[in-house]
């Protein structure tokens, strides 16, 4: 699955709208919901590996060639 930037933006906007309706300090809730949104966004990334690494009977060497989607 590829990264959905507009989905993250919409989720952040919804969190901010919800926070405006709070009568008490909701910093903890805001931080928790924002970190959850970012965590879900990052975990939705797909790594496309195109080559460049080698491990012939030893440590992995070389340059990673790829991208995030």
TIMI-2910 file (N, C-alpha, C, CB; in pm, 1 decimal, decimal comma, always signed):
<rs>
+----------+----------+----------+----------+----------+----------+----------+----------+----------+----------+----------+----------+------+
!      n_x !      n_y !      n_z !     ca_x !     ca_y !     ca_z !      c_x !      c_y !      c_z !     cb_x !     cb_y !     cb_z ! resn !
+----------+----------+----------+----------+----------+----------+----------+----------+----------+----------+----------+----------+------+
!    +84,6 !   -117,1 !     +0,0 !     +0,0 !     +0,0 !     +0,0 !    +89,3 !   +123,5 !     +0,0 !    -96,3 !     -0,3 !   +121,9 !  Unk !
!    +53,7 !   +224,0 !    -73,9 !   +135,9 !   +343,8 !    -80,3 !    +90,8 !   +446,6 !    +23,7 !   +130,6 !   +404,4 !   -220,8 !  Unk !
!   +178,1 !   +542,4 !    +49,6 !   +147,8 !   +646,8 !   +146,4 !    +31,5 !   +732,7 !    +98,1 !   +271,4 !   +733,7 !   +171,9 !  Unk !
!    -56,8 !   +768,4 !   +190,0 !   -175,4 !   +847,1 !   +157,9 !   -165,6 !   +981,0 !   +230,6 !   -306,4 !   +771,1 !   +197,4 !  Unk !
!    -98,3 !  +1078,0 !   +168,0 !    -74,6 !  +1207,6 !   +230,6 !   -204,6 !  +1282,1 !   +257,6 !    +16,0 !  +1292,2 !   +143,1 !  Unk !
!   -298,1 !  +1277,7 !   +164,6 !   -424,7 !  +1348,8 !   +185,3 !   -504,6 !  +1285,1 !   +299,2 !   -508,3 !  +1349,3 !    +55,4 !  Unk !
!   -495,1 !  +1153,4 !   +314,2 !   -562,0 !  +1086,6 !   +425,5 !   -505,5 !  +1130,6 !   +559,6 !   -549,9 !   +935,9 !   +411,4 !  Unk !
!   -372,3 !  +1142,5 !   +567,8 !   -308,2 !  +1190,3 !   +690,3 !   -351,4 !  +1333,2 !   +719,3 !   -154,7 !  +1181,9 !   +678,8 !  Unk !
!   -352,4 !  +1416,6 !   +617,4 !   -394,3 !  +1556,2 !   +634,5 !   -536,6 !  +1562,9 !   +688,3 !   -384,2 !  +1632,8 !   +501,0 !  Unk !
!   -626,3 !  +1485,5 !   +630,3 !   -765,5 !  +1486,2 !   +674,8 !   -778,8 !  +1438,0 !   +818,6 !   -850,6 !  +1399,5 !   +583,2 !  Unk !
!   -700,2 !  +1338,2 !   +854,9 !   -705,8 !  +1288,0 !   +992,6 !   -655,9 !  +1393,2 !  +1091,1 !   -622,7 !  +1159,4 !  +1006,4 !  Unk !
!   -548,9 !  +1463,7 !  +1055,1 !   -496,4 !  +1570,3 !  +1141,3 !   -598,3 !  +1683,0 !  +1153,7 !   -362,6 !  +1624,8 !  +1085,7 !  Unk !
!   -660,7 !  +1720,8 !  +1042,9 !   -763,2 !  +1825,2 !  +1048,5 !   -879,3 !  +1784,3 !  +1138,8 !   -815,0 !  +1856,5 !   +907,8 !  Unk !
!   -919,4 !  +1658,0 !  +1132,0 !  -1028,6 !  +1610,4 !  +1217,1 !   -989,7 !  +1615,2 !  +1364,6 !  -1068,4 !  +1467,6 !  +1177,9 !  Unk !
!   -867,1 !  +1577,8 !  +1394,4 !   -818,8 !  +1584,3 !  +1532,6 !   -823,4 !  +1728,7 !  +1581,5 !   -674,3 !  +1527,4 !  +1543,8 !  Unk !
!   -776,9 !  +1821,6 !  +1499,0 !   -774,9 !  +1962,6 !  +1538,4 !   -916,8 !  +2015,5 !  +1559,3 !   -702,2 !  +2046,8 !  +1432,2 !  Unk !
!  -1009,5 !  +1978,9 !  +1472,5 !  -1149,2 !  +2020,9 !  +1489,0 !  -1206,7 !  +1966,0 !  +1618,6 !  -1234,4 !  +1974,5 !  +1369,6 !  Unk !
!  -1178,9 !  +1839,9 !  +1647,4 !  -1227,1 !  +1778,8 !  +1771,4 !  -1170,7 !  +1849,8 !  +1894,2 !  -1190,1 !  +1630,5 !  +1775,2 !  Unk !
!  -1044,6 !  +1887,9 !  +1888,7 !   -980,6 !  +1952,8 !  +2003,1 !  -1042,1 !  +2089,6 !  +2031,5 !   -830,5 !  +1967,2 !  +1978,5 !  Unk !
!  -1091,3 !  +2158,2 !  +1928,9 !  -1153,5 !  +2290,0 !  +1948,5 !  -1282,4 !  +2282,1 !  +2029,5 !  -1182,3 !  +2354,4 !  +1814,0 !  Unk !
!  -1343,6 !  +2164,8 !  +2034,5 !  -1469,8 !  +2150,4 !  +2107,2 !  -1448,0 !  +2113,2 !  +2253,2 !  -1556,8 !  +2045,7 !  +2040,5 !  Unk !
!  -1326,3 !  +2087,6 !  +2294,1 !  -1298,0 !  +2045,9 !  +2431,2 !  -1304,0 !  +2165,7 !  +2525,7 !  -1160,0 !  +1977,7 !  +2439,7 !  Unk !
!  -1357,8 !  +2143,2 !  +2643,6 !  -1362,5 !  +2249,2 !  +2744,8 !  -1245,9 !  +2237,9 !  +2842,2 !  -1495,0 !  +2244,2 !  +2821,3 !  Unk !
!  -1183,7 !  +2121,7 !  +2847,7 !  -1067,5 !  +2101,2 !  +2934,2 !   -942,7 !  +2085,7 !  +2848,2 !  -1087,1 !  +1976,8 !  +3025,3 !  Unk !
!   -828,9 !  +2100,3 !  +2911,4 !   -701,9 !  +2082,2 !  +2842,4 !   -693,9 !  +1938,9 !  +2790,7 !   -581,9 !  +2114,5 !  +2936,3 !  Unk !
!   -679,1 !  +1925,0 !  +2661,7 !   -676,1 !  +1792,7 !  +2599,3 !   -542,1 !  +1766,0 !  +2531,0 !   -789,7 !  +1779,6 !  +2498,0 !  Unk !
!   -434,6 !  +1822,4 !  +2585,6 !   -302,4 !  +1805,2 !  +2525,1 !   -264,0 !  +1657,8 !  +2513,3 !   -197,3 !  +1879,6 !  +2606,8 !  Unk !
!   -291,2 !  +1581,1 !  +2616,9 !   -255,2 !  +1439,0 !  +2616,0 !   -332,0 !  +1364,8 !  +2506,6 !   -283,5 !  +1375,0 !  +2753,7 !  Unk !
!   -461,8 !  +1391,6 !  +2495,6 !   -542,6 !  +1327,0 !  +2391,4 !   -494,9 !  +1368,7 !  +2252,4 !   -691,9 !  +1362,2 !  +2408,9 !  Unk !
!   -466,6 !  +1498,2 !  +2235,0 !   -418,1 !  +1547,9 !  +2106,1 !   -288,8 !  +1477,2 !  +2066,6 !   -395,8 !  +1700,4 !  +2111,8 !  Unk !
!   -194,0 !  +1471,3 !  +2160,4 !    -64,8 !  +1408,5 !  +2131,9 !    -82,3 !  +1261,0 !  +2097,0 !    +29,7 !  +1423,3 !  +2252,0 !  Unk !
!   -167,6 !  +1191,4 !  +2171,7 !   -190,2 !  +1049,0 !  +2146,8 !   -251,7 !  +1026,4 !  +2009,1 !   -280,8 !   +989,5 !  +2255,3 !  Unk !
!   -352,9 !  +1104,3 !  +1975,6 !   -420,7 !  +1086,6 !  +1846,4 !   -330,3 !  +1124,7 !  +1729,8 !   -548,7 !  +1170,0 !  +1841,8 !  Unk !
!   -249,9 !  +1230,6 !  +1747,0 !   -158,8 !  +1272,2 !  +1640,5 !    -50,1 !  +1167,4 !  +1618,4 !    -95,5 !  +1408,3 !  +1673,9 !  Unk !
!     +6,9 !  +1114,6 !  +1726,3 !   +109,9 !  +1012,4 !  +1709,0 !    +51,9 !   +885,1 !  +1647,8 !   +176,2 !   +980,5 !  +1843,1 !  Unk !
!    -71,3 !   +851,2 !  +1682,6 !   -136,0 !   +735,1 !  +1620,0 !   -153,8 !   +756,9 !  +1469,8 !   -272,8 !   +707,5 !  +1685,8 !  Unk !
!   -196,2 !   +878,2 !  +1431,4 !   -216,6 !   +908,7 !  +1289,4 !    -85,2 !   +898,9 !  +1212,1 !   -277,5 !  +1049,3 !  +1272,8 !  Unk !
!    +20,9 !   +954,7 !  +1269,0 !   +151,4 !   +951,2 !  +1202,8 !   +204,9 !   +808,3 !  +1198,3 !   +251,7 !  +1043,7 !  +1275,1 !  Unk !
!   +189,2 !   +734,6 !  +1306,7 !   +233,9 !   +595,3 !  +1312,6 !   +164,2 !   +511,9 !  +1205,3 !   +207,2 !   +535,7 !  +1452,3 !  Unk !
!    +34,4 !   +526,2 !  +1193,2 !    -40,7 !   +452,6 !  +1090,8 !     +3,3 !   +492,0 !   +950,3 !   -191,0 !   +477,2 !  +1106,9 !  Unk !
!    +30,9 !   +621,4 !   +929,8 !    +76,1 !   +671,0 !   +799,6 !   +209,6 !   +607,6 !   +761,3 !    +88,7 !   +824,7 !   +801,8 !  Unk !
!   +304,2 !   +610,6 !   +853,2 !   +437,3 !   +555,9 !   +825,2 !   +430,6 !   +404,8 !   +802,6 !   +533,9 !   +587,8 !   +940,9 !  Unk !
!   +350,2 !   +335,8 !   +881,5 !   +339,2 !   +190,7 !   +867,5 !   +270,0 !   +148,7 !   +738,4 !   +264,7 !   +133,7 !   +985,2 !  Unk !
!   +201,4 !   +241,6 !   +674,0 !   +134,0 !   +207,6 !   +548,4 !   +228,3 !   +214,2 !   +428,4 !    +16,2 !   +301,0 !   +525,8 !  Unk !
!   +352,5 !   +256,9 !   +450,9 !   +448,7 !   +270,8 !   +341,4 !   +486,9 !   +135,5 !   +282,8 !   +573,8 !   +343,4 !   +389,9 !  Unk !
!   +515,8 !   +137,5 !   +155,4 !   +567,5 !    +20,9 !    +85,6 !   +709,2 !    +53,2 !    +39,8 !   +475,9 !    -19,0 !    -35,3 !  Unk !
!   +803,7 !    -33,5 !    +71,5 !   +941,8 !    -14,7 !    +27,2 !   +960,3 !    -92,4 !   -101,9 !  +1044,5 !    -61,2 !   +136,5 !  Unk !
!  +1002,9 !    -22,5 !   -205,5 !  +1029,7 !    -84,6 !   -335,3 !  +1181,4 !   -101,1 !   -346,7 !   +971,2 !     +1,9 !   -455,1 !  Unk !
!  +1228,6 !   -224,7 !   -332,3 !  +1371,7 !   -253,7 !   -339,9 !  +1407,6 !   -285,9 !   -483,9 !  +1410,6 !   -371,3 !   -245,6 !  Unk !
!  +1505,4 !   -213,0 !   -536,0 !  +1546,2 !   -231,1 !   -675,3 !  +1684,6 !   -292,5 !   -688,0 !  +1543,0 !    -98,8 !   -747,5 !  Unk !
!  +1752,5 !   -315,1 !   -577,1 !  +1883,1 !   -379,2 !   -582,9 !  +1990,7 !   -297,4 !   -515,7 !  +1921,6 !   -405,0 !   -724,9 !  Unk !
!  +2113,4 !   -347,1 !   -524,4 !  +2227,9 !   -273,7 !   -475,5 !  +2295,4 !   -331,8 !   -352,6 !  +2187,4 !   -137,8 !   -446,6 !  Unk !
!  +2232,3 !   -424,7 !   -282,9 !  +2292,7 !   -481,8 !   -163,1 !  +2340,8 !   -623,7 !   -190,0 !  +2192,9 !   -480,5 !    -46,5 !  Unk !
!  +2449,8 !   -659,4 !   -123,8 !  +2504,6 !   -794,1 !   -140,9 !  +2549,9 !   -847,6 !     -5,5 !  +2622,7 !   -794,0 !   -242,3 !  Unk !
!  +2535,8 !   -978,0 !    +13,6 !  +2580,8 !  -1042,5 !   +137,1 !  +2634,2 !  -1181,6 !   +106,5 !  +2465,8 !  -1050,3 !   +240,1 !  Unk !
!  +2741,3 !  -1190,5 !    +28,3 !  +2797,0 !  -1322,6 !     -2,2 !  +2879,1 !  -1375,4 !   +116,0 !  +2884,5 !  -1316,2 !   -129,5 !  Unk !
!  +2814,4 !  -1449,2 !   +203,8 !  +2880,6 !  -1511,1 !   +319,1 !  +2945,5 !  -1410,5 !   +413,5 !  +2984,8 !  -1607,8 !   +271,3 !  Unk !
!  +2881,9 !  -1297,6 !   +435,1 !  +2935,6 !  -1196,9 !   +525,7 !  +2833,8 !  -1087,3 !   +550,7 !  +3064,4 !  -1137,3 !   +469,5 !  Unk !
!  +2880,8 !   -973,7 !   +601,2 !  +2788,2 !   -864,0 !   +628,7 !  +2731,6 !   -804,2 !   +499,1 !  +2858,6 !   -755,1 !   +710,6 !  Unk !
!  +2614,8 !   -746,8 !   +510,5 !  +2551,9 !   -681,9 !   +395,0 !  +2631,2 !   -557,3 !   +359,7 !  +2402,8 !   -646,0 !   +424,3 !  Unk !
!  +2662,9 !   -542,3 !   +231,4 !  +2736,4 !   -425,4 !   +184,0 !  +2666,5 !   -368,6 !    +62,3 !  +2883,2 !   -461,2 !   +150,9 !  Unk !
!  +2704,1 !   -248,0 !    +27,1 !  +2650,1 !   -185,4 !    -92,1 !  +2558,2 !    -69,3 !    -58,7 !  +2576,2 !   -286,9 !   -175,0 !  Unk !
!  +2497,4 !    -14,8 !   -161,5 !  +2407,6 !    +99,2 !   -148,7 !  +2266,2 !    +53,2 !   -181,8 !  +2451,5 !   +216,6 !   -241,6 !  Unk !
!  +2172,3 !    +81,4 !    -91,6 !  +2031,9 !    +45,6 !   -114,0 !  +1976,6 !   +130,8 !   -227,1 !  +1947,4 !    +64,4 !    +15,7 !  Unk !
!  +1921,6 !    +67,8 !   -327,8 !  +1855,7 !   +138,4 !   -437,4 !  +1707,3 !   +105,6 !   -430,3 !  +1916,5 !    +98,8 !   -577,2 !  Unk !
!  +1628,3 !   +204,9 !   -402,0 !  +1484,9 !   +182,2 !   -390,5 !  +1412,7 !   +310,5 !   -357,7 !  +1455,5 !    +77,4 !   -284,9 !  Unk !
!  +1286,1 !   +294,9 !   -317,0 !  +1205,7 !   +412,6 !   -284,6 !  +1090,6 !   +372,2 !   -193,7 !  +1152,4 !   +480,3 !   -413,2 !  Unk !
!  +1031,8 !   +471,5 !   -130,2 !   +911,1 !   +452,3 !    -50,2 !   +791,2 !   +494,9 !   -131,3 !   +918,1 !   +531,3 !    +82,4 !  Unk !
!   +684,5 !   +421,6 !   -117,7 !   +558,8 !   +460,6 !   -181,0 !   +453,3 !   +464,6 !    -74,3 !   +518,6 !   +363,6 !   -295,8 !  Unk !
+----------+----------+----------+----------+----------+----------+----------+----------+----------+----------+----------+----------+------+
</rs>
